[in-house]
Amino acid sequence: MTFDDHLAHLTALDFPLTGNTGKVRTLIELARLINAKPGLSILDIGCIGPNPLDFWRPLFALYGGQFQLTGIDPDADGIARTQARLHAITEHPVNLIAGNGYDLTRLFPDQQFDVIVFTQVLEHVFRYREFLTQVHHTVQPGGDVLFTLDSGHYPHQRWQDSVKGILARLGREHHYEHGWRDDELNPVLNDLDFSVISREFYCTTPSKRLHNKYIDAAQKNDVMRLWFAQEYAYNQHITFDETAKRQFLILFYHVQRANH
Ligand SMILES: C[S@@+](CC[C@H](N)C(=O)[O-])C[C@H]1O[C@@H](n2cnc3c(N)ncnc32)[C@H](O)[C@@H]1O
C-alpha cells in the first residue's frame, strides 16, 4: 500500500480524524509499520490527555488486533478512568500502566518495544535528554520512534511559559509547557545514535484554526485529506530556514535506534 492509500483509508473513516496534521503523519507511519510487520508491540507514552486513547481510534478501526498496545501516563486517575471504560473505546486489549516516561527502564526492565510513540508530550518534558535516553533503552535495536510536539520555532510569546520554566528548574515540572527546536533535539538524538528518518513541520496556524473551528464534522476528513497533502508537499519541497520553520505549530520526528 502506498502513502496515499494510507491517507485515503484514514480519511475515509466515518468519524473525523484528529485536527493535527502532525498526528495524521504519525498515524500514516504507524499504518505502514503495522502493515509491514503485523503483531508489532507498541508503547504510547503519555496516552491520556483530554481524550484518552483517541489518537488510536482510527488504527483500532483499520488494524485492531494486528498490534499490541501498551499505554503509560503519570496521570494515575486518568489511567484508572480509561481502564474502567476501555470497552467503550475498543474491543481490543490495551495494557494501561500509570507511570512516567522518565522511568521506562524501571517500568519495563525485561521488555523492549518494536515501536514507541509519544504525541504532544515532549513539550511537557523539561529534561528531554533524560526522557529520550529512557526511550532509547526501551525500544528494540532497529526499532522505530515516532513523536510530535509543539515546535519551539513557532513564535509563541506566553509569559506563563517563563513561569513554568522557572518552576521546572526548581524541580516542579508538572505544568511544564514549552516547545523544543530541532537544533535542540537533533544533537541529543545524534548522541543517542538514533538515525533521523524524517523531521517535518506541520499545522500552519490559519489552516488549523479553519479546519478545527469552521468545518462541519461531516466534511472534516475531506478537508483534512487536502490540508495534510499540502503540508506533506511543503515538507518535500521547502528548504527550511528559520522563517519557514516559524510558520508551523508542530514538529514531527521519525527516528530509528541503531541495529546493534
Ligand atoms: C497534551 S496530552 C497528549 C495526550 C495524547 N498523547 C494525545 O496526543 O492526545 C500530554 C500527556 O502527556 C502526559 N505526560 C506529561 N509528562 C509526561 C512524562 N514525563 N511522561 C509520560 N507522560 C507525560 C500528560 O499526563 C498528558 O496525558
PDBQT file of the ligand as one rigid body, heavy atoms in Angstrom, charges set to zero:
ROOT
HETATM    1  C1  LIG A 301      -1.324  17.072  25.658  1.00  0.00    +0.000 C 
HETATM    2  S1  LIG A 301      -1.520  15.481  26.373  1.00  0.00    +0.000 S 
HETATM    3  C2  LIG A 301      -1.310  14.428  24.950  1.00  0.00    +0.000 C 
HETATM    4  C3  LIG A 301      -2.120  13.172  25.059  1.00  0.00    +0.000 C 
HETATM    5  C4  LIG A 301      -2.052  12.252  23.846  1.00  0.00    +0.000 C 
HETATM    6  N1  LIG A 301      -0.723  11.734  23.641  1.00  0.00    +0.000 N 
HETATM    7  C5  LIG A 301      -2.554  12.957  22.622  1.00  0.00    +0.000 C 
HETATM    8  O1  LIG A 301      -1.774  13.210  21.678  1.00  0.00    +0.000 OA
HETATM    9  O2  LIG A 301      -3.758  13.276  22.566  1.00  0.00    +0.000 OA
HETATM   10  C6  LIG A 301       0.014  15.254  27.250  1.00  0.00    +0.000 C 
HETATM   11  C7  LIG A 301       0.053  13.972  28.049  1.00  0.00    +0.000 C 
HETATM   12  O3  LIG A 301       1.431  13.723  28.405  1.00  0.00    +0.000 OA
HETATM   13  C8  LIG A 301       1.468  13.244  29.724  1.00  0.00    +0.000 C 
HETATM   14  N2  LIG A 301       2.827  13.493  30.258  1.00  0.00    +0.000 N 
HETATM   15  C9  LIG A 301       3.369  14.646  30.706  1.00  0.00    +0.000 A 
HETATM   16  N3  LIG A 301       4.617  14.472  31.147  1.00  0.00    +0.000 NA
HETATM   17  C10 LIG A 301       4.892  13.151  30.963  1.00  0.00    +0.000 A 
HETATM   18  C11 LIG A 301       6.028  12.321  31.229  1.00  0.00    +0.000 A 
HETATM   19  N4  LIG A 301       7.119  12.818  31.792  1.00  0.00    +0.000 N 
HETATM   20  N5  LIG A 301       5.951  11.011  30.923  1.00  0.00    +0.000 NA
HETATM   21  C12 LIG A 301       4.822  10.496  30.356  1.00  0.00    +0.000 A 
HETATM   22  N6  LIG A 301       3.725  11.221  30.077  1.00  0.00    +0.000 NA
HETATM   23  C13 LIG A 301       3.750  12.534  30.384  1.00  0.00    +0.000 A 
HETATM   24  C14 LIG A 301       0.356  14.028  30.423  1.00  0.00    +0.000 C 
HETATM   25  O4  LIG A 301      -0.055  13.408  31.633  1.00  0.00    +0.000 OA
HETATM   26  C15 LIG A 301      -0.731  14.030  29.359  1.00  0.00    +0.000 C 
HETATM   27  O5  LIG A 301      -1.588  12.927  29.462  1.00  0.00    +0.000 OA
ENDROOT
TORSDOF 0
